[in-house]
């Protein structure tokens, strides 16, 4: 179950048809770019949660 925390952000980054669009724009930046930039801190949170759950 806790490995799902690592798999979800990876699938979100690899599954290109999900975010391969221009709209919606955020401050003029196409969705493709701001989604990937937002995925970096989100992935960090998932990795942190995995590390906390992995402790004995």
C-alpha positions in Angstrom: 0.0 0.0 0.0 2.7 2.5 0.9 4.5 1.8 -2.5 1.4 3.3 -4.1 2.7 6.7 -2.7 5.7 6.4 -5.0 3.8 5.0 -8.0 1.1 7.6 -8.3 3.3 10.6 -9.0 5.4 8.5 -11.4 2.3 7.5 -13.4 1.1 11.1 -13.4 4.5 12.3 -14.9 4.8 9.4 -17.4 1.2 9.5 -18.7 1.6 12.3 -21.2 -1.9 12.2 -22.9 -3.3 13.3 -19.5 -1.5 16.7 -19.5 -0.7 17.2 -23.2 -2.7 20.3 -23.7 -2.4 24.1 -23.7 -5.6 24.9 -21.7 -6.1 25.7 -18.9 -3.5 28.4 -18.7 -2.2 29.6 -15.3 -0.8 33.2 -15.5 -0.3 32.6 -19.3 1.7 29.4 -18.8 0.3 26.4 -20.7 -1.1 23.5 -18.7 1.7 21.2 -19.9 4.4 23.2 -18.2 2.7 24.3 -15.0 1.4 20.8 -14.3 4.9 19.3 -14.5 6.3 22.1 -12.3 3.5 21.6 -9.8 4.2 17.8 -9.8 7.7 18.4 -8.4 6.6 19.5 -4.9 3.7 17.1 -4.9 6.1 14.2 -5.6 8.3 15.4 -2.8 5.4 15.3 -0.4 4.6 11.7 -1.5 8.2 10.7 -1.0 8.3 12.2 2.4 5.1 10.4 3.4 6.5 7.1 2.1 9.7 7.6 4.2 7.6 8.4 7.3 5.5 5.2 6.8 8.6 3.1 6.0 10.1 3.6 9.5 9.9 0.7 11.9 
